[in-house]
Amino acid sequence: MSAQANPLVARMRRRRPRAVDPEQTPRLSPLWTFAAWLATLAFFAPVAWMVLTAFHQEADAATNPPSLLAPLTLDQFSLLLERDITPFLLNSAMASVFSTLVVLALAVPAAYALSIKPVEKWTDVMFFFLSTKFLPLIAALLPIYMIVKDIGMLDNIWTLVLLYTAMNLPIAVWMMRSFLAEVPKEILEAAEVDGAGLPTVLLRIVLPVAMPGLAATSLICFIFSWNEFMFAVNLTATQASTAPVFLVGFITNEGLFLARLCAAATLVSLPVLIAGWAAQDKLVRGLSLGAVK
């Protein structure tokens, strides 16, 4: 049958996308490019200033206006190692990593049930998850402190793991639900026809397809747990104190040790920066996975 005799073939040919000429693609004006670079420098300037101050002496860091040409030194980092920052970093790493793993183990099946195999009134379920974030942390601090004290779990790293899991689970469910909604239904139907069970579908089909979204969710949950301060400073003392609690120790009655504080903040920021750099390709793909329908 010819193309003229088949109107469907003719319509498909008319709808065939044309090749895009690179010379006809719109380009950003130099003004917008300059504005983008200016915004980037504005956001990066405090971080660069923190890192630069970390390599100065306290006398040079406290000058007003600050001295950019002051001699550089590693004394502040040596003092931090002598003060033993390692246990605080390990506590933050344990609380962040374990809570993120638990969050993913709970969020992926919940998101699967809310997107691919939707339960009844799934919109009400999503609103319930979102409503748990309406209460400020400071409002729940006193009852949480009393409960943790009564069960003898103060200054315990597993208390932070449980609280961080509850804190990040609603965000993870919302993010993973939008990511899993983009998984092609045809792949899942083919797996069901082949006799694959639910664990096989989740582990071998859904997770590999949604891996960019999983990486983005993991990184965001890790950052939120790593930077959490409210629960850590009020529920820990010596054994389970995290890195943000360690930073508060440089604000004393004797004054603010600015150079040492910047050195500690630089060390505390390194794990998050390394994790973001290692997963940057999956992070960009994951954050934009559900943006375009």
Secondary structure as GFF3:
##gff-version 3
##sequence-region A 1 293
A	DSSP	alpha_helix	7	14	.	.	.	ID=ss1
A	DSSP	three_ten_helix	22	24	.	.	.	ID=ss2
A	DSSP	alpha_helix	30	54	.	.	.	ID=ss3
A	DSSP	alpha_helix	58	61	.	.	.	ID=ss4
A	DSSP	alpha_helix	75	82	.	.	.	ID=ss5
A	DSSP	alpha_helix	86	115	.	.	.	ID=ss6
A	DSSP	alpha_helix	122	131	.	.	.	ID=ss7
A	DSSP	alpha_helix	137	150	.	.	.	ID=ss8
A	DSSP	alpha_helix	157	180	.	.	.	ID=ss9
A	DSSP	alpha_helix	185	193	.	.	.	ID=ss10
A	DSSP	alpha_helix	198	201	.	.	.	ID=ss11
A	DSSP	pi_helix	202	206	.	.	.	ID=ss12
A	DSSP	alpha_helix	207	209	.	.	.	ID=ss13
A	DSSP	alpha_helix	211	227	.	.	.	ID=ss14
A	DSSP	alpha_helix	230	235	.	.	.	ID=ss15
A	DSSP	alpha_helix	243	248	.	.	.	ID=ss16
A	DSSP	beta_strand	251	252	.	.	.	ID=ss17
A	DSSP	beta_strand	255	256	.	.	.	ID=ss18
A	DSSP	alpha_helix	258	278	.	.	.	ID=ss19
A	DSSP	alpha_helix	280	287	.	.	.	ID=ss20
###
